């Protein structure tokens, strides 16, 4: 049985870098582009879970 837990990502731009935050896993990453910040966050969440985040993020918020 698979259990789906929705992970969200919040993206914030500051000083030329993008900060991505996953509040459910309490993980913060940075990237030069939005895509890089999201990919870095996805990789860290997968390490946290010990498995692939196959569904991606259920919601991505930019501010």
Residue pairs with C-beta under 8 A, 6 or more apart in sequence:
4 55
5 24
6 24
6 55
6 57
6 58
6 59
7 22
7 24
7 25
7 45
7 53
7 57
7 58
8 22
8 23
8 24
8 57
8 58
8 59
8 60
8 61
9 20
9 21
9 22
9 38
9 41
9 57
9 59
9 60
9 61
10 20
10 21
10 22
10 23
10 60
10 61
10 62
10 63
11 18
11 19
11 20
11 21
11 34
11 37
11 38
11 60
11 61
11 62
11 63
12 18
12 19
12 21
12 62
12 63
13 19
16 32
17 30
17 31
17 32
17 37
18 30
18 31
18 32
18 33
18 34
18 36
18 37
19 28
19 29
19 30
19 37
20 28
20 29
20 30
20 31
20 37
20 38
20 40
20 41
21 27
21 28
21 41
22 28
22 41
22 44
22 45
22 57
25 44
25 45
25 48
25 49
27 41
27 44
27 45
27 48
29 37
29 40
29 41
29 44
30 37
30 40
31 37
31 38
31 39
31 40
34 62
38 57
38 60
42 53
42 56
42 57
45 53
46 52
46 53
